[in-house]
Amino acid sequence: MTAGWVVVIIIVALLSVLWLTSMVSVLTNPDRYRNGSQLVWVLVLLLAGPVGAILYQCLGPVRVEVHEPHLDRKARSRAMADPWSTEEDG
């Protein structure tokens, strides 16, 4: 087996994993899409294969952004010293 075949096998395996994770994501999140609906994305994944998986990852799911409150150095040190405290920084 040549090095070229090994590279091809690795690429095919990675694209297969990407397609499978995209399909699981579509089937488990029925209403969280920026573009299209669940049916549209299932059809795109089934008909376009790995290209559909790349399109789904770029255009499909809603990305959840987590914003943590900014804490100054004193507030962080107090929070680390007493993590169960509910006292606000003041």
C-alpha positions as CSV (number, residue, x, y, z in Angstrom):
1,M,0.0,0.0,0.0
2,T,1.5,3.3,-1.0
3,A,1.4,6.6,0.9
4,G,-1.1,8.0,-1.5
5,W,-3.7,5.3,-0.6
6,V,-3.1,6.0,3.1
7,V,-3.9,9.7,2.6
8,V,-7.0,8.8,0.6
9,I,-8.2,6.4,3.3
10,I,-7.7,9.0,6.0
11,I,-9.5,11.7,4.1
12,V,-12.4,9.4,3.4
13,A,-12.6,8.4,7.0
14,L,-12.6,12.0,8.2
15,L,-15.3,13.0,5.7
16,S,-17.4,10.0,6.8
17,V,-17.1,11.1,10.5
18,L,-18.0,14.7,9.5
19,W,-21.1,13.4,7.6
20,L,-22.2,11.1,10.4
21,T,-21.8,13.8,13.1
22,S,-23.7,16.3,10.9
23,M,-26.6,13.8,10.4
24,V,-26.8,13.1,14.1
25,S,-26.8,16.8,14.8
26,V,-29.7,17.4,12.3
27,L,-31.7,14.5,13.6
28,T,-31.3,15.5,17.3
29,N,-31.9,19.3,16.8
30,P,-35.2,19.7,14.9
31,D,-35.6,23.4,15.1
32,R,-32.2,25.1,15.5
33,Y,-31.2,26.2,12.0
34,R,-30.2,29.5,10.5
35,N,-31.1,28.4,7.0
36,G,-33.7,25.8,6.0
37,S,-35.5,23.3,8.1
38,Q,-34.7,19.8,9.4
39,L,-36.1,18.1,6.2
40,V,-34.1,20.4,4.0
41,W,-30.9,19.5,5.8
42,V,-31.6,15.8,5.9
43,L,-32.1,15.9,2.1
44,V,-28.9,17.9,1.6
45,L,-26.9,15.5,3.7
46,L,-28.4,12.4,2.0
47,L,-28.0,13.8,-1.6
48,A,-24.8,15.7,-1.3
49,G,-22.8,13.5,1.1
50,P,-19.6,15.0,2.4
51,V,-20.2,18.3,0.5
52,G,-23.6,18.5,2.2
53,A,-21.9,17.9,5.6
54,I,-19.5,20.8,4.9
55,L,-22.4,23.0,3.9
56,Y,-24.4,22.1,7.0
57,Q,-21.5,22.8,9.3
58,C,-21.0,26.3,7.7
59,L,-24.6,27.3,7.1
60,G,-27.0,25.2,9.1
61,P,-26.9,25.1,12.9
62,V,-27.5,28.0,15.1
63,R,-24.3,28.7,17.1
64,V,-24.8,29.4,20.8
65,E,-22.4,32.0,22.1
66,V,-21.7,32.0,25.8
67,H,-20.9,35.4,27.3
68,E,-19.3,35.2,30.7
69,P,-19.4,38.3,32.9
70,H,-16.1,40.2,33.1
71,L,-14.6,40.1,36.6
72,D,-11.8,42.2,37.8
73,R,-8.9,40.8,39.6
74,K,-10.3,41.3,43.1
75,A,-13.7,39.7,42.2
76,R,-11.9,36.7,40.7
77,S,-9.7,36.2,43.7
78,R,-12.8,36.4,46.0
79,A,-14.7,34.0,43.9
80,M,-11.8,31.5,44.0
81,A,-11.4,31.9,47.7
82,D,-15.1,31.4,48.4
83,P,-16.8,29.8,45.4
84,W,-20.2,29.3,47.2
85,S,-20.6,33.0,48.1
86,T,-23.5,34.9,46.4
87,E,-22.2,38.3,47.4
88,E,-22.0,40.7,44.4
89,D,-19.0,42.7,43.7
90,G,-19.6,46.2,45.0
